[in-house]
Amino acid sequence: MKLRQWQHDCVKKALVSYQTQNHFMCLATPGAGKTVMAAELAARLITMGKVDFVLCFSPSSEVNESIRASFSRRLLKRFDGLMGAIGGVYTYQSMSSLTPEFWQLLHSHNVFVIMDEVHHLKGTELCNANAWGEEVLLNIQNRACYTLALSGTPWRSDAAPIVLSRFTEPDNTIHCDFVYGLKQAVADDVCRKPNIALIDNDKIRLDDDLESETFSSIAELLKGSGFSYKALINNQQVMHYMLSQGIKKLEQIRQENPLAGGLIVASSIKHAKQLYQILVADFNQTACLVTSKLKHPSHTIEAFRQNDTQWIVSVGMISEGTDIPRLQVCCHLSSIKTEMHYRQVLGRILRITSTAVQQAWLFTLAEASLTEFAYRIDQDLPENSVIVEQTESKELNLALSNNSSSTELNHDNSTNLQISGLSLLTKFNMQQQTQTSVIEQENNYNLALLGGYKEQIVRIFDTH
């Protein structure tokens, strides 16, 4: 297995560090190949006679499948946790159900324990640990021969400490033994250059029983009214417009890379089904839906990974660690607005492939925190300025009443957008639809998106 240079350097540094310490933390940007690096490190430790068995833990069964395949391939042995295997992989959720006989392995043998996406494990002591972190403190800390922590986002949204970590004074930031950031990954052609399209509208009218207000942007709407972000991403027109832009970009990419795919991140199962129906019925796209309600969601994900279906719609099933390299476009319509989740979603479209077209596009609403996250990502390359192109169309004039049980859109609405020099024609016909939305009713407003849509294109790491 040929290693990338960063993987080679990380393995080398870890082996040196393990001479004086038993814990090593690697921060590598999502999509860089942390699993391959970890498998190589495990192979070296086994060859050197330092460890007898390898145990991996991750946040989901989907990630487990990828880890199992990578480790079996590199170690040339079974990695299913059964008798005769060199090790196994387990979810963090399953840790509490593992028996004392299982954990006894760490007392009787030299075991190498790998914790993927370690930011899920909270706590330096039992008093401040979450359930998963507590299992590590009780059964792995000071018992495993060596431990390896992996993360693409080495912090928690609640700013709580991560297990087994050391912190740097005076700002109390987490100490990483090896860091491979997005800037380096893009420069090395390990990850794609990300482009983020922030979708906005310059004239939004909000009516309630007493008054009417007009807002010049989505950020202003959400800050200056009682209308919620969750209601906005469930808005029929917003969903339709966001998907239309993602579809246009994916069609452009698929002209040269027919296998390129797109990801829609939804906020709920109901929301995902709505988005799926828009893709299939209104835009005639090929798509699949994956949620926790499916009996075998991993089968759906694996099928999408191998076929040429255009879109996969997900609710939390394709996030950190899920490897689908053909994904190149993502429409972020999740209600989660944390920087950690934002970066993990972006990471799903950054994995490099052998195809000629390596574009990566994330479409998201220009909500204040999401806009801030986009520009924080750009800070990884401070010597280059961000190219921001703003264009807006005066032709779009759609009104939508959100607290009505029936929704009617104009039958022939067109907008012509100029995005990075490329004219995108968005034209759709929508029939009258009947839909009841609890979210919209709770807001108790009539929302009219009357102005021209505009995009801020944050082209990160642009070298032109």
C-alpha positions in Angstrom: 0.0 0.0 0.0 1.6 3.2 -1.1 1.5 6.0 1.5 1.0 9.7 0.9 3.9 11.7 2.2 2.0 13.0 5.2 0.9 9.5 6.1 4.6 8.4 6.0 5.7 11.3 8.1 2.9 10.8 10.7 3.7 7.0 11.1 7.4 7.9 11.5 6.7 10.5 14.2 4.2 8.3 16.0 6.8 5.4 16.3 9.3 7.9 17.7 6.8 9.3 20.1 5.8 5.9 21.4 9.3 5.4 22.7 8.5 7.9 25.5 4.7 8.1 25.6 1.8 5.7 24.9 -0.7 8.1 23.5 -0.5 9.9 20.1 -3.0 12.3 18.6 -3.3 13.0 14.9 -5.3 15.9 13.4 -5.7 15.4 9.7 -8.3 17.3 7.6 -11.4 15.3 6.6 -10.7 13.2 3.4 -6.9 13.1 3.9 -6.7 9.3 4.6 -6.5 8.9 8.4 -7.6 5.3 8.3 -4.9 4.2 5.9 -2.3 5.9 8.1 -3.6 4.2 11.2 -3.6 0.8 9.5 0.1 1.3 8.5 1.0 2.3 12.0 -0.7 -0.8 13.4 1.2 -3.0 10.8 4.5 -1.5 11.9 3.9 -2.0 15.6 2.9 -5.6 14.9 6.0 -6.3 12.8 8.2 -4.8 15.5 6.6 -7.1 18.0 5.2 -4.2 20.1 1.6 -5.2 20.0 -0.5 -8.4 19.8 -3.9 -7.1 18.9 -5.5 -4.0 17.5 -8.9 -2.6 18.6 -10.6 0.3 16.7 -13.6 2.4 17.9 -15.6 4.8 15.7 -18.9 6.7 15.9 -20.9 4.6 13.5 -21.3 1.1 11.9 -20.9 2.7 8.4 -17.4 4.0 9.4 -16.6 0.6 10.9 -17.1 -1.1 7.6 -14.5 1.1 6.0 -12.1 0.7 8.9 -12.5 -3.1 8.8 -11.8 -3.3 5.1 -8.7 -1.1 5.3 -7.1 -2.9 8.2 -7.8 -6.4 6.8 -6.2 -5.3 3.5 -3.1 -3.9 5.1 -2.6 -6.4 7.9 -3.4 -9.4 5.6 -5.5 -10.9 8.4 -9.1 -11.0 9.5 -10.2 -7.9 11.4 -13.7 -9.1 12.5 -13.1 -9.6 16.2 -13.6 -13.3 16.1 -11.3 -16.1 17.2 -8.1 -16.0 15.1 -8.5 -12.4 14.0 -5.8 -9.8 14.6 -8.3 -7.4 16.0 -11.8 -5.8 15.5 -13.7 -2.6 15.2 -16.6 -1.4 17.3 -18.8 1.6 17.7 -18.5 3.9 20.7 -22.2 3.1 21.5 -21.4 -0.6 21.8 -18.6 0.0 24.4 -20.9 -0.2 27.4 -22.1 -3.7 26.3 -18.7 -5.2 26.0 -18.0 -7.7 28.8 -15.3 -7.7 31.4 -13.8 -10.7 29.6 -13.4 -8.5 26.5 -11.6 -5.8 28.4 -9.4 -8.4 30.0 -7.6 -8.6 26.7 -5.9 -5.3 27.5 -4.5 -6.7 30.7 -3.2 -10.0 29.3 -1.8 -8.8 26.0 -0.2 -5.8 24.3 -3.1 -4.0 22.6 -3.1 -1.0 20.3 -6.3 1.0 20.6 -7.4 3.4 17.9 -10.2 6.0 18.5 -11.5 7.5 15.3 -13.2 10.9 15.5 -12.1 11.1 19.1 -13.9 14.4 19.7 -17.0 12.3 20.5 -15.2 11.2 23.7 -15.6 13.8 26.4 -13.8 14.1 29.7 -10.4 14.0 31.4 -11.9 12.6 34.6 -15.0 10.6 35.5 -16.6 13.6 36.9 -16.6 15.5 33.6 -16.9 12.6 31.1 -19.8 11.6 28.9 -20.8 7.9 28.7 -18.4 7.1 25.9 -15.5 9.0 27.5 -16.1 7.2 30.7 -15.7 3.8 29.0 -12.3 5.0 27.7 -11.2 6.3 31.1 -12.2 3.1 32.9 -11.2 0.4 30.4 -8.5 1.8 28.0 -6.6 4.6 29.8 -3.4 3.1 31.4 -4.4 -0.3 30.2 -3.7 -0.2 26.4 -0.1 -0.6 25.4 -0.5 2.3 22.9 -3.4 4.5 21.9 -4.0 6.6 18.8 -6.6 9.4 18.6 -7.7 10.5 15.2 -9.8 13.6 14.3 -10.5 16.0 11.5 -12.0 18.5 13.9 -10.2 18.4 17.2 -12.7 20.2 19.4 -16.2 19.7 20.7 -19.1 22.1 20.1 -19.5 22.4 23.8 -15.8 23.2 24.3 -15.4 20.3 26.7 -12.1 18.4 27.1 -11.5 15.4 24.9 -10.3 12.1 26.6 -6.6 11.3 26.8 -5.7 14.7 25.4 -3.1 17.2 26.6 -3.8 20.9 26.5 -1.6 23.8 25.7 -1.4 26.9 27.9 -2.4 29.7 28.2 -5.4 29.3 25.8 -6.0 25.7 26.8 -6.1 24.5 23.2 -5.8 20.8 22.5 -2.3 19.5 21.8 -1.9 17.5 18.6 1.2 15.4 18.0 0.8 15.6 14.3 -1.2 18.1 12.2 -2.1 17.9 8.5 -4.4 20.8 7.6 -6.6 21.5 4.7 -4.0 24.0 3.3 -1.4 21.3 3.1 -3.8 18.7 1.7 -4.9 21.0 -1.1 -1.3 21.9 -1.9 -0.4 18.2 -2.0 -3.4 17.3 -4.2 -4.7 15.1 -1.4 -7.9 17.0 -1.1 -9.9 19.1 -3.6 -10.1 22.8 -3.4 -13.4 23.7 -1.7 -15.8 26.2 -3.2 -18.7 27.4 -1.0 -21.8 29.1 -2.4 -23.7 31.2 0.1 -27.3 31.6 -1.1 -29.1 34.8 -0.1 -32.1 36.9 -1.1 -32.2 40.7 -1.2 -35.9 41.3 -0.5 -37.8 39.2 2.0 -41.2 40.2 3.3 -42.5 38.8 6.5 -46.2 39.3 7.4 -48.1 38.4 10.6 -51.5 39.4 11.8 -50.3 42.9 12.9 -47.6 44.1 10.6 -45.4 43.5 7.6 -41.6 43.8 7.6 -39.0 43.7 4.8 -35.5 42.3 5.1 -32.6 42.7 2.8 -30.9 39.4 3.6 -31.4 36.0 5.2 -29.1 37.0 8.1 -31.1 40.1 8.7 -34.4 38.1 8.6 -33.2 35.5 11.2 -31.7 38.2 13.5 -34.5 40.7 13.3 -37.6 38.5 13.4 -39.1 35.5 15.1 -38.8 33.4 11.9 -36.5 30.4 12.5 -33.7 28.9 10.4 -35.4 25.5 10.6 -38.5 26.9 9.0 -36.4 28.6 6.3 -34.7 25.3 5.2 -38.2 23.7 5.1 -39.5 26.5 2.9 -40.6 25.0 -0.5 -39.1 27.7 -2.6 -35.8 27.7 -0.7 -35.5 24.0 -1.0 -36.3 24.1 -4.7 -33.8 26.9 -5.4 -31.0 25.3 -3.4 -31.4 22.0 -5.2 -31.6 23.7 -8.6 -28.2 25.3 -8.0 -26.6 22.0 -6.8 -28.1 20.2 -9.8 -26.7 22.7 -12.3 -23.3 22.4 -10.8 -23.4 18.6 -10.7 -24.5 18.4 -14.3 -21.6 20.6 -15.3 -19.1 18.4 -13.5 -20.7 15.2 -14.9 -20.1 16.3 -18.4 -16.4 15.4 -17.9 -16.8 13.1 -14.9 -20.0 11.0 -15.4 -19.7 9.2 -12.1 -19.7 12.4 -10.0 -22.4 12.4 -7.3 -24.1 14.9 -5.0 -25.1 14.8 -1.3 -28.2 16.5 0.2 -27.9 16.9 4.0 -31.4 17.1 5.5 -32.7 18.2 8.9 -35.2 15.3 9.5 -36.5 12.2 7.9 -39.7 14.1 6.8 -37.5 16.9 5.4 -35.3 14.3 3.6 -38.4 12.7 1.9 -39.5 16.2 0.7 -36.1 16.9 -0.8 -36.0 13.4 -2.4 -39.4 14.0 -4.0 -38.2 17.4 -5.4 -35.1 15.8 -6.9 -37.0 13.0 -8.5 -40.4 14.5 -9.4 -39.4 18.1 -10.3 -35.9 17.7 -11.6 -36.0 14.2 -12.9 -32.8 13.3 -11.0 -31.7 9.8 -10.0 -31.5 9.6 -6.2 -31.6 7.4 -3.2 -32.6 8.1 0.4 -30.7 6.9 3.5 -31.9 7.4 7.1 -31.7 5.6 10.4 -35.1 4.1 9.7 -33.7 1.9 6.9 -33.1 -1.7 7.9 -29.7 -1.8 6.3 -28.5 1.8 5.6 -25.0 0.7 5.0 -26.2 -1.3 2.0 -27.7 1.8 0.4 -24.6 3.8 1.0 -22.4 1.1 -0.4 -24.6 0.8 -3.5 -24.4 4.5 -4.1 -20.6 4.4 -3.6 -20.3 1.9 -6.5 -23.0 3.1 -8.9 -23.7 6.3 -11.0 -26.8 7.6 -9.2 -26.7 11.4 -9.1 -27.8 12.2 -5.6 -28.0 10.7 -2.1 -30.2 12.3 0.5 -29.2 11.7 4.1 -30.1 12.6 7.6 -26.9 12.2 9.7 -25.9 9.0 8.0 -23.2 10.4 5.7 -21.0 12.6 7.9 -17.7 12.1 9.5 -15.5 9.3 8.2 -17.9 8.1 5.5 -15.8 7.6 2.4 -17.6 8.2 -0.9 -14.9 9.8 -3.1 -17.2 10.4 -6.1 -19.2 13.0 -4.1 -18.4 16.5 -5.4 -21.4 18.6 -4.7 -23.3 19.1 -1.4 -26.4 21.0 -0.5 -26.3 21.7 3.2 -29.9 21.9 4.5 -29.3 20.6 8.0 -30.6 22.3 11.0 -27.3 21.7 12.8 -25.2 24.9 12.7 -22.0 24.0 14.5 -18.6 24.5 13.0 -17.6 20.9 13.6 -20.6 19.6 11.7 -20.0 22.1 8.9 -16.4 21.1 8.4 -17.3 17.4 8.5 -20.0 17.9 5.9 -17.6 19.8 3.7 -15.1 16.9 4.1 -17.5 14.5 2.4 -16.8 16.2 -1.0 -13.1 16.8 -0.6 -11.7 13.3 -1.2 -9.5 13.2 -4.3 -10.0 10.7 -7.1 -8.2 9.9 -10.4 -10.7 11.8 -12.6 -9.8 15.0 -14.4 -12.4 17.2 -12.8 -11.7 17.7 -9.1 -14.2 20.4 -8.2 -15.9 20.5 -4.8 -19.0 22.7 -4.2 -20.9 23.2 -1.0 -24.2 25.1 -1.3 -25.6 26.6 1.9 -27.8 29.5 3.0 -26.0 32.8 4.0 -27.1 32.4 7.6 -24.7 34.3 9.9 -22.9 31.4 11.6 -22.6 29.4 8.4 -21.1 32.4 6.6 -18.6 32.9 9.4 -17.6 29.2 9.2 -16.9 29.6 5.4 -14.5 32.4 6.1 -12.9 30.7 9.0 -12.0 27.8 6.6 -10.4 30.3 4.3 -8.2 31.5 7.1 -6.1 28.3 6.6 -4.6 30.1 3.7 -4.0 33.7 4.9 -1.6 34.7 2.2 -4.3 34.4 -0.5 -7.4 36.6 -0.5 -10.8 35.0 -0.9 -12.5 35.7 -4.3 -16.0 36.8 -3.6 -18.3 37.2 -6.6 -21.8 38.6 -6.0 -24.4 38.5 -8.6 -28.2 38.8 -8.4 -31.1 38.4 -10.7 -33.9 40.9 -10.9 -36.1 38.4 -12.8 -37.0 36.2 -9.9 -40.2 37.2 -8.2 -41.8 34.4 -6.3 -44.2 34.8 -3.3 -44.8 32.0 -0.9 -47.2 31.8 2.1 -45.7 29.6 4.7 -48.5 29.2 7.1 -51.1 28.2 4.5 -51.9 24.6 4.0 -51.7 25.1 0.2 -48.7 26.4 -1.7 -48.8 27.7 -5.2 -45.7 28.8 -7.2 -45.7 30.4 -10.6 -45.7 27.9 -13.4 -42.9 29.4 -15.4 -40.2 31.1 -13.4 -36.7 31.7 -14.7 -33.6 33.3 -13.3 -30.3 33.8 -15.0 -27.3 33.8 -12.7 -23.7 34.6 -13.4 -21.5 32.4 -11.2 -17.7 32.6 -11.7 -18.2 33.5 -15.3 -20.6 30.7 -16.0 -24.2 31.5 -16.9 -26.6 29.1 -15.1 -30.2 29.0 -16.3 -32.6 28.0 -13.6 -36.1 27.2 -15.0 -38.7 25.1 -13.3 -42.4 24.4 -13.5 -44.2 23.5 -10.3 -47.7 22.3 -9.9 -49.9 23.3 -7.0 -48.9 21.3 -4.0 -50.7 20.7 -0.7 -48.5 20.4 2.4 -49.0 20.9 6.1 -45.9 21.9 8.0 -45.8 22.0 11.8 -42.6 24.1 11.6 -44.2 26.7 9.4 -47.4 26.9 11.5 -45.4 27.4 14.7 -43.8 30.5 13.1 -47.3 31.9 12.3 -45.9 34.2 9.5 -46.4 34.6 5.8 -43.0 34.6 4.2 -42.5 36.1 0.7 -39.2 35.8 -1.1 -39.6 38.7 -3.5 -36.1 39.8 -4.3 -33.4 38.4 -6.5 -31.4 35.5 -5.3 -27.6 36.0 -5.1 -24.6 33.9 -4.4 -21.4 34.7 -2.6 -18.9 32.3 -4.1 -16.2 31.7 -1.5 -13.5 30.1 -3.6 -11.0 28.9 -1.0 -7.4 28.3 -2.0 -7.9 29.9 -5.4 -4.6 30.1 -7.2 -5.6 32.1 -10.3 
